[in-house]
Amino acid sequence: MRLTNQEIKNRAQWEKAGIGVPQFDREAMIAATEKTPEWVHFGAGNIFRAFPAALAQNLLEKGLIKTGIVVAEGYDGEIIDKCFAPFDNLCVMVTLKSDGTTDKKVIASIASAYRIDREISALTGIFTNPSLKMASFTITEKGYGLVGKDGALLSDIAADMKAGPKAPVSYLGKIAALCLQRFVHGSLPLTMVSMDNCSHNGDKLFDAMDAFAKAWVDNGLADKGFLAYVRDKNKLSFPWTMIDKITPRPDDSVRDMLAAAGMQDVQGIVTAKNTYVAPFVNAEEAQYLVVEDVFPNGKLPLEKAGVLFTQREVVDKVEKMKVCTCLNPLHTALAVFGCLLGYTRISEELKNPGLVKLIEGIGYKEGLPVVVDPGILSPEKFINEVIKIRFPNPFMPDTPQRIATDTSQKIPVRYGETIKAYLASKTLNVNDLKLIPLVMAAWIRYLMGIDDSGNAFTPSPDPRLADLAPIVSGIKLGQKGPFAKILEPILKDEKIFGVDLYKAGLAEKVLGLFEELIAGKGAVASVLKKYTGV
């Protein structure tokens, strides 16, 4: 079986192989989308195909929409050339369920796929069409950045702001130019929906568009009305969203499963920019998308596909619930301890009773007392699903090494916010926290790059690794403290922990735990057992 428009018409062979095929007229969908596009998406990676494209397919198969989704890639054009064009913009989505079964279907909702760097005219035609309701994004949090580490504008951003909208080079500059075209063609309304996994994501997208609009207007490169257009929520809206769906890179076991079923187009692709893609995508079954309900040009009936529309303050509560309590802190705990204990799969860690007790304690005992219930999702039920269904899923090829990436950037939100809530509480005592400080101590132990067996390992990429690793480089397993003087620069760094651990009253506890964790080989496992009771 080949993944082409022609071959998916042979429904019998796909269904015999256990792979579902589209239950709608794809040619009619493509024609309708070309005439009256309603949804364009920026970012053609794995999460796009596993979530937004699958949402569109759901609505198409229910007969709730007639148009599909247009995707544009502005960072890694090889994805379009090697993973979309050869397969008629089709892919196979494999849902990996926790009960050991899989669901396989051809995703055919993508009407067209473009490279921004060479097909901006086609996208301009879409952006100037009054029918367009939504432009969504999965370009990663870094994709919205305007400045570098030195605080200065990135060179391509600065060049585009100075040169104007005629031939922008940067990704954000091209998107701003498309918005300008929509303004020029009648101040047409549109919703710009960031679906990236970062706090207040809509504001990050707005800030980028606003900066370009202001620069172009100030430099006389755009009509002053363009800035007012970007800032008018009745014209251009930038809702906050919370997205949650684990979508690892294409897995070899999934590739082999599809090949055994008779599918020929299964070979993975690694682009020059180190993007891992394939003609298939694998993802977990659980998924959440909560969106602030501000759609000035009308919205697609995504609620019929499980999307939750609500108010901004509720989105904020859901995002904090997930990131500060119910998922991300648990993930980071497993990442740090998993690397130290030699695990290579998150699911395998859930077979360790101590690690299960660790994340249960962080979630239920230390996190839930300060979480704000958003109302539309139950925090306790969310944690239940994470611990009992999502993390133990043996088919999810996710690794603690991947989750450990950029941990220094994650800790202030995933743990710091809980500490701040305890400090601000009249009924809770920050000194009652035991497991969150244990994870912090374990992360400092992780920075040594020595696992619990005494073997060296390479810590995952992290922007603070270069300045933090040298601080602990002289510490050896079995060494006795005190370590206060050595570790003080880390413990007092509010950028890492969200608070100065000395001022928060937790530094001594973390220091004591760290000393226990480096007592010798096997100390990490012993300490985990000691503080979880199993």
C-alpha positions as CSV (number, residue, x, y, z in Angstrom):
1,M,0.0,0.0,0.0
2,R,1.3,3.4,-1.0
3,L,0.2,6.6,0.7
4,T,-1.3,8.4,-2.3
5,N,-4.6,9.9,-3.2
6,Q,-5.1,7.2,-5.8
7,E,-4.3,4.2,-3.5
8,I,-6.4,5.3,-0.6
9,K,-9.4,4.9,-2.9
10,N,-8.8,1.1,-2.7
11,R,-10.5,1.1,0.7
12,A,-10.6,-2.7,1.0
13,Q,-6.9,-3.2,1.3
14,W,-6.4,-0.5,3.9
15,E,-9.3,-1.7,6.0
16,K,-8.1,-5.2,5.7
17,A,-4.8,-4.0,7.1
18,G,-6.6,-2.3,10.0
19,I,-6.0,1.2,8.8
20,G,-9.0,3.5,8.5
21,V,-9.5,5.6,5.4
22,P,-11.2,9.0,5.1
23,Q,-15.0,9.0,5.3
24,F,-15.4,12.1,3.2
25,D,-14.9,13.2,-0.4
26,R,-11.3,14.5,-0.4
27,E,-11.4,16.0,-3.9
28,A,-14.5,18.0,-2.9
29,M,-12.8,19.1,0.3
30,I,-9.7,20.3,-1.6
31,A,-11.8,22.2,-4.1
32,A,-13.9,23.9,-1.4
33,T,-10.8,24.9,0.6
34,E,-9.2,26.4,-2.5
35,K,-12.3,28.5,-3.1
36,T,-13.1,29.5,0.5
37,P,-10.3,28.6,2.9
38,E,-11.3,28.8,6.6
39,W,-8.3,27.5,8.5
40,V,-4.6,27.9,7.9
41,H,-2.0,26.4,10.3
42,F,1.7,27.4,10.7
43,G,4.0,24.6,11.7
44,A,3.9,21.2,9.9
45,G,5.5,19.1,12.6
46,N,4.2,15.9,14.3
47,I,1.9,17.6,16.8
48,F,0.1,19.4,13.9
49,R,-0.7,16.1,12.1
50,A,-1.7,14.3,15.3
51,F,-3.9,17.0,16.7
52,P,-5.1,20.0,14.6
53,A,-5.2,18.0,11.4
54,A,-7.0,15.2,13.2
55,L,-9.5,17.6,14.6
56,A,-10.3,18.9,11.1
57,Q,-10.7,15.3,9.9
58,N,-13.1,14.6,12.7
59,L,-15.3,17.5,11.6
60,L,-15.1,16.6,8.0
61,E,-16.2,13.0,8.7
62,K,-19.1,14.2,10.7
63,G,-20.1,16.5,7.8
64,L,-19.8,19.6,10.0
65,I,-17.4,21.4,7.7
66,K,-16.7,21.3,4.0
67,T,-13.2,22.8,3.9
68,G,-10.0,21.3,5.2
69,I,-6.9,22.7,6.7
70,V,-4.0,24.5,4.9
71,V,-0.6,24.0,6.4
72,A,2.5,26.2,6.0
73,E,6.0,25.6,7.2
74,G,8.4,28.5,7.9
75,Y,11.2,26.9,9.8
76,D,12.1,23.6,8.2
77,G,10.9,23.4,4.6
78,E,12.3,19.9,4.1
79,I,9.3,18.7,6.0
80,I,7.0,19.8,3.2
81,D,9.4,18.5,0.4
82,K,10.0,15.1,1.9
83,C,7.1,14.3,4.1
84,F,4.1,16.0,2.6
85,A,4.5,16.5,-1.2
86,P,5.6,12.8,-1.9
87,F,2.5,11.5,-0.1
88,D,-0.2,13.9,-1.4
89,N,-0.3,15.6,2.0
90,L,-1.5,12.4,3.6
91,C,-0.2,10.7,6.7
92,V,-1.1,7.8,8.9
93,M,-1.9,8.6,12.5
94,V,-1.3,5.8,15.0
95,T,-2.9,6.3,18.3
96,L,-1.1,4.3,21.0
97,K,-3.6,3.3,23.7
98,S,-2.7,2.4,27.3
99,D,-4.6,-0.9,27.0
100,G,-2.1,-2.1,24.5
101,T,-4.2,-1.6,21.4
102,T,-3.7,0.9,18.6
103,D,-5.9,2.9,16.3
104,K,-4.6,3.6,12.8
105,K,-6.1,5.9,10.3
106,V,-5.2,7.9,7.2
107,I,-5.3,11.7,8.0
108,A,-6.5,13.3,4.8
109,S,-7.8,16.7,6.0
110,I,-4.8,18.7,4.7
111,A,-5.9,20.4,1.6
112,S,-2.6,21.9,0.7
113,A,0.9,22.3,2.2
114,Y,3.3,25.2,1.5
115,R,6.8,26.4,2.2
116,I,6.6,30.0,3.4
117,D,10.0,30.8,1.9
118,R,8.9,30.1,-1.7
119,E,5.1,30.1,-1.7
120,I,4.2,33.3,0.1
121,S,2.0,34.4,-2.8
122,A,-0.3,31.4,-2.3
123,L,-0.6,32.2,1.4
124,T,-1.3,35.8,0.5
125,G,-4.2,34.7,-1.5
126,I,-5.5,32.8,1.5
127,F,-5.0,35.7,3.9
128,T,-6.8,38.1,1.7
129,N,-9.9,35.8,1.4
130,P,-12.7,37.0,3.6
131,S,-13.6,33.4,4.3
132,L,-10.5,32.8,6.5
133,K,-11.6,32.4,10.1
134,M,-8.5,31.2,11.9
135,A,-4.7,31.0,11.6
136,S,-3.3,28.6,14.2
137,F,0.3,27.9,15.2
138,T,2.6,25.2,16.5
139,I,6.0,26.8,16.0
140,T,7.4,26.2,19.6
141,E,7.8,28.8,22.2
142,K,11.2,29.8,20.7
143,G,9.4,30.6,17.4
144,Y,7.8,33.8,18.9
145,G,11.2,35.2,20.1
146,L,12.2,38.6,18.8
147,V,15.4,39.1,20.8
148,G,18.5,37.1,21.5
149,K,20.3,36.3,24.8
150,D,21.9,39.8,24.8
151,G,18.5,41.5,24.7
152,A,19.0,42.9,21.2
153,L,16.7,42.2,18.3
154,L,17.6,39.1,16.3
155,S,19.4,40.1,13.1
156,D,16.7,38.8,10.7
157,I,13.9,40.4,12.8
158,A,15.8,43.8,12.9
159,A,16.4,43.6,9.2
160,D,12.7,42.9,8.4
161,M,11.6,45.7,10.7
162,K,13.8,48.1,8.9
163,A,13.3,46.9,5.3
164,G,9.5,46.5,5.6
165,P,6.9,44.0,4.5
166,K,7.7,43.5,0.8
167,A,10.2,40.7,1.2
168,P,10.6,39.7,4.8
169,V,13.2,37.0,5.7
170,S,12.2,36.0,9.2
171,Y,9.3,33.6,9.9
172,L,7.5,36.2,12.1
173,G,8.1,38.9,9.5
174,K,6.4,36.8,6.9
175,I,3.4,36.2,9.1
176,A,3.2,39.9,9.9
177,A,3.3,40.7,6.2
178,L,0.4,38.3,5.7
179,C,-1.6,40.1,8.4
180,L,-0.8,43.4,6.7
181,Q,-2.3,42.1,3.4
182,R,-5.4,41.1,5.3
183,F,-5.6,44.7,6.6
184,V,-5.0,46.2,3.2
185,H,-7.8,44.1,1.7
186,G,-10.5,45.6,3.9
187,S,-9.4,45.2,7.6
188,L,-10.7,41.7,7.4
189,P,-11.2,40.0,10.9
190,L,-9.2,36.9,11.8
191,T,-8.3,34.9,14.9
192,M,-4.6,34.1,15.4
193,V,-4.5,31.0,17.6
194,S,-1.2,29.9,19.2
195,M,-1.4,26.2,20.1
196,D,2.1,26.1,21.5
197,N,2.7,24.7,25.0
198,C,3.7,27.9,26.8
199,S,2.0,30.2,29.2
200,H,-0.2,33.0,27.8
201,N,0.8,31.9,24.3
202,G,-1.6,34.3,22.6
203,D,0.2,37.2,24.2
204,K,3.5,36.0,22.8
205,L,2.0,36.0,19.3
206,F,0.4,39.3,19.7
207,D,3.6,40.9,21.0
208,A,5.4,39.8,17.9
209,M,2.8,41.0,15.5
210,D,2.4,44.3,17.5
211,A,6.2,44.9,17.4
212,F,6.3,44.5,13.6
213,A,3.2,46.6,13.0
214,K,4.7,49.4,15.2
215,A,8.1,49.3,13.6
216,W,6.6,49.3,10.1
217,V,4.3,52.2,10.9
218,D,7.0,54.2,12.7
219,N,9.3,53.7,9.7
220,G,6.7,54.8,7.2
221,L,6.5,51.3,5.7
222,A,2.8,50.6,6.5
223,D,-0.3,52.6,6.9
224,K,-0.8,53.7,10.6
225,G,-4.1,52.0,10.5
226,F,-2.3,48.6,10.5
227,L,-1.2,49.1,14.1
228,A,-4.7,49.9,15.1
229,Y,-5.9,46.8,13.2
230,V,-3.5,44.5,15.1
231,R,-4.5,46.0,18.4
232,D,-8.3,45.9,17.7
233,K,-9.6,42.6,19.3
234,N,-12.7,42.9,17.1
235,K,-10.5,42.6,14.1
236,L,-7.4,40.6,15.0
237,S,-7.7,38.4,18.1
238,F,-5.0,36.4,19.9
239,P,-6.7,34.0,22.3
240,W,-4.9,32.1,25.0
241,T,-5.0,28.4,24.8
242,M,-3.9,25.3,26.7
243,I,-2.8,22.3,24.6
244,D,-1.9,18.8,25.9
245,K,-1.1,15.8,23.8
246,I,2.2,13.8,24.0
247,T,3.4,13.3,20.5
248,P,6.9,11.8,20.4
249,R,9.0,11.6,17.3
250,P,8.1,8.7,14.9
251,D,9.0,5.4,16.6
252,D,10.7,2.5,15.0
253,S,8.3,0.0,16.5
254,V,5.4,1.8,15.0
255,R,7.2,1.9,11.6
256,D,7.7,-1.8,11.8
257,M,4.0,-2.4,12.7
258,L,2.8,-0.4,9.7
259,A,5.3,-2.2,7.4
260,A,4.1,-5.6,8.6
261,A,0.5,-4.4,7.8
262,G,1.6,-3.9,4.2
263,M,2.3,-0.1,4.1
264,Q,5.3,0.7,2.0
265,D,5.7,4.4,2.8
266,V,7.0,4.1,6.4
267,Q,10.7,5.3,6.3
268,G,11.5,8.0,8.8
269,I,13.2,11.3,7.7
270,V,15.7,13.4,9.6
271,T,16.0,16.8,8.0
272,A,19.2,18.9,7.9
273,K,17.7,20.9,10.8
274,N,17.4,17.6,12.8
275,T,13.6,17.4,12.6
276,Y,12.4,13.8,12.9
277,V,9.3,13.1,10.8
278,A,7.8,10.3,8.8
279,P,4.8,9.5,6.6
280,F,3.2,8.5,9.9
281,V,2.8,10.1,13.3
282,N,2.4,8.3,16.7
283,A,0.7,9.9,19.7
284,E,-1.2,9.1,22.9
285,E,-4.9,8.9,23.0
286,A,-5.5,11.6,25.6
287,Q,-5.7,15.2,24.3
288,Y,-6.9,18.5,25.5
289,L,-7.3,21.9,23.8
290,V,-8.8,24.7,25.7
291,V,-9.3,28.0,23.8
292,E,-10.3,31.5,24.8
293,D,-13.6,32.1,22.9
294,V,-12.7,35.3,20.8
295,F,-13.3,34.7,17.1
296,P,-14.3,37.9,15.3
297,N,-14.8,36.2,11.9
298,G,-16.7,33.2,13.3
299,K,-15.3,29.9,14.4
300,L,-15.3,26.3,13.2
301,P,-17.4,23.9,15.3
302,L,-14.4,22.5,17.0
303,E,-16.3,21.9,20.2
304,K,-17.9,19.0,18.3
305,A,-14.4,17.4,18.1
306,G,-13.7,17.9,21.8
307,V,-12.2,21.4,22.0
308,L,-13.3,23.4,25.0
309,F,-14.1,27.1,24.4
310,T,-14.1,29.3,27.5
311,Q,-13.1,32.6,29.0
312,R,-9.5,33.8,29.3
313,E,-9.3,33.5,33.0
314,V,-10.5,29.8,32.8
315,V,-7.8,29.1,30.2
316,D,-5.3,30.5,32.6
317,K,-6.5,28.3,35.4
318,V,-6.4,25.2,33.2
319,E,-2.9,26.0,32.0
320,K,-1.6,26.6,35.6
321,M,-3.4,23.4,36.8
322,K,-1.5,21.4,34.1
323,V,1.9,23.1,34.2
324,C,2.2,23.8,37.9
325,T,0.5,20.7,39.4
326,C,-1.2,18.0,37.4
327,L,1.3,17.0,34.7
328,N,4.5,18.9,34.1
329,P,5.9,18.7,37.6
330,L,5.3,15.0,37.6
331,H,7.0,14.6,34.2
332,T,10.1,16.6,35.3
333,A,10.4,14.4,38.5
334,L,10.3,11.3,36.4
335,A,12.8,12.8,33.9
336,V,15.4,13.7,36.6
337,F,15.1,10.4,38.5
338,G,14.8,8.4,35.3
339,C,18.1,9.7,34.0
340,L,19.8,9.1,37.4
341,L,18.4,5.6,37.7
342,G,19.2,4.5,34.1
343,Y,15.6,4.4,32.6
344,T,15.1,5.1,28.9
345,R,11.3,5.0,28.9
346,I,8.9,7.0,31.0
347,S,6.4,4.0,30.9
348,E,9.1,1.8,32.5
349,E,9.5,4.2,35.4
350,L,5.9,3.7,36.3
351,K,6.7,0.1,37.2
352,N,8.9,1.4,40.1
353,P,6.7,1.8,43.2
354,G,9.0,4.5,44.6
355,L,8.7,6.7,41.5
356,V,4.9,6.2,41.5
357,K,4.8,7.3,45.1
358,L,7.0,10.2,44.3
359,I,4.7,11.7,41.6
360,E,1.6,10.8,43.6
361,G,3.0,12.8,46.5
362,I,4.0,15.7,44.4
363,G,0.6,15.8,42.6
364,Y,-2.0,14.9,45.2
365,K,-0.3,15.9,48.5
366,E,1.9,18.8,47.7
367,G,0.3,20.2,44.6
368,L,-3.5,19.9,44.9
369,P,-3.8,22.0,48.1
370,V,-2.8,25.1,46.1
371,V,-4.3,24.4,42.7
372,V,-7.2,26.5,41.5
373,D,-10.0,24.3,40.1
374,P,-10.8,25.7,36.6
375,G,-14.3,24.2,36.7
376,I,-14.2,22.7,33.2
377,L,-11.6,20.1,34.0
378,S,-11.1,18.4,37.4
379,P,-7.6,18.6,38.7
380,E,-7.8,15.3,40.6
381,K,-9.3,13.5,37.6
382,F,-6.5,15.0,35.4
383,I,-3.8,13.7,37.8
384,N,-5.6,10.3,37.9
385,E,-5.4,10.0,34.1
386,V,-1.8,11.1,34.0
387,I,-0.6,8.7,36.6
388,K,-2.8,5.7,35.9
389,I,-3.2,5.9,32.1
390,R,-1.0,8.3,30.3
391,F,2.5,7.8,31.9
392,P,2.3,4.0,32.2
393,N,1.3,3.6,28.5
394,P,3.8,1.1,27.2
395,F,3.3,2.1,23.7
396,M,4.4,5.7,24.3
397,P,8.0,5.9,23.2
398,D,8.8,8.9,25.4
399,T,12.1,9.1,27.3
400,P,13.2,10.8,30.5
401,Q,16.1,12.2,28.5
402,R,13.8,14.1,26.2
403,I,11.7,15.4,29.1
404,A,14.9,16.5,30.9
405,T,15.7,19.0,28.2
406,D,15.7,22.6,29.4
407,T,14.9,21.6,33.0
408,S,16.4,24.8,34.3
409,Q,13.7,26.7,32.4
410,K,10.9,24.5,33.6
411,I,11.6,24.4,37.4
412,P,10.5,27.9,38.2
413,V,7.0,27.3,36.8
414,R,6.6,23.6,37.6
415,Y,7.8,23.9,41.2
416,G,8.4,27.6,42.0
417,E,4.8,28.5,41.6
418,T,3.7,25.9,44.2
419,I,6.4,27.1,46.6
420,K,5.2,30.7,46.2
421,A,1.6,29.6,46.9
422,Y,2.7,27.9,50.1
423,L,4.6,31.0,51.2
424,A,1.5,33.2,50.5
425,S,-0.9,30.8,52.2
426,K,-2.2,31.4,55.8
427,T,-2.9,27.7,56.3
428,L,0.0,25.9,54.6
429,N,3.6,25.7,55.7
430,V,6.3,25.6,53.1
431,N,8.4,23.4,55.4
432,D,5.9,20.6,55.0
433,L,7.1,20.2,51.4
434,K,9.2,17.1,51.2
435,L,9.1,15.7,47.7
436,I,9.4,18.9,45.7
437,P,12.7,19.7,47.5
438,L,13.8,16.2,46.8
439,V,13.3,16.7,43.1
440,M,15.3,19.9,43.3
441,A,18.1,18.2,45.1
442,A,18.0,15.3,42.6
443,W,18.3,17.8,39.7
444,I,21.4,19.3,41.2
445,R,22.7,15.8,41.6
446,Y,21.7,15.2,37.9
447,L,23.9,18.2,36.9
448,M,27.0,16.1,37.9
449,G,26.4,13.8,34.9
450,I,26.9,10.7,37.0
451,D,24.1,8.1,37.4
452,D,23.3,6.1,40.4
453,S,25.6,3.3,39.3
454,G,28.5,5.7,39.2
455,N,28.6,5.9,35.4
456,A,28.9,9.1,33.4
457,F,26.0,10.2,31.3
458,T,25.5,13.3,29.1
459,P,22.8,15.6,30.5
460,S,20.1,16.7,28.1
461,P,20.5,20.1,26.4
462,D,19.8,23.0,28.7
463,P,20.7,26.7,28.3
464,R,22.1,26.9,31.9
465,L,24.1,23.7,31.7
466,A,27.3,25.4,30.7
467,D,27.3,27.7,33.8
468,L,25.8,25.2,36.3
469,A,27.6,22.0,35.6
470,P,31.1,23.5,36.5
471,I,29.7,24.4,39.9
472,V,29.2,20.7,40.8
473,S,32.0,19.3,38.7
474,G,34.3,19.0,41.7
475,I,31.9,17.1,43.8
476,K,32.4,13.3,43.9
477,L,30.2,10.4,45.0
478,G,30.8,9.6,48.6
479,Q,32.0,13.1,49.4
480,K,30.8,14.5,52.7
481,G,29.5,18.1,53.1
482,P,29.0,20.8,53.9
483,F,28.1,21.9,50.3
484,A,26.4,25.2,51.2
485,K,29.3,27.4,49.9
486,I,29.6,25.4,46.7
487,L,25.9,25.2,45.9
488,E,24.8,28.7,47.1
489,P,24.9,30.2,43.6
490,I,22.4,27.6,42.4
491,L,20.2,27.6,45.5
492,K,19.7,31.4,45.6
493,D,19.1,31.7,41.8
494,E,15.5,32.8,41.5
495,K,15.6,32.3,37.7
496,I,16.0,28.6,38.3
497,F,13.6,27.9,41.2
498,G,11.3,30.8,40.9
499,V,12.4,31.8,44.4
500,D,15.6,32.2,46.4
501,L,15.6,28.9,48.3
502,Y,17.4,30.6,51.2
503,K,14.7,33.2,51.6
504,A,12.0,30.6,51.1
505,G,13.5,28.5,54.0
506,L,14.1,25.5,51.8
507,A,17.9,25.7,51.1
508,E,19.0,23.7,54.1
509,K,16.5,20.9,53.3
510,V,17.7,20.7,49.7
511,L,21.3,20.7,50.8
512,G,20.6,17.8,53.2
513,L,18.9,15.8,50.5
514,F,21.7,16.5,48.1
515,E,24.2,15.2,50.5
516,E,22.2,12.0,51.0
517,L,21.9,11.6,47.2
518,I,25.7,11.6,46.7
519,A,26.5,9.3,49.6
520,G,27.7,6.7,47.1
521,K,26.5,4.2,44.4
522,G,22.9,3.3,44.9
523,A,22.2,6.3,47.0
524,V,19.6,7.8,44.7
525,A,17.5,4.6,44.9
526,S,18.0,4.4,48.6
527,V,16.9,8.0,49.2
528,L,13.9,7.5,46.9
529,K,12.8,4.5,49.0
530,K,13.4,6.4,52.2
531,Y,11.2,9.4,51.4
532,T,8.4,7.5,49.6
533,G,8.3,4.6,52.0
534,V,8.4,1.9,49.3
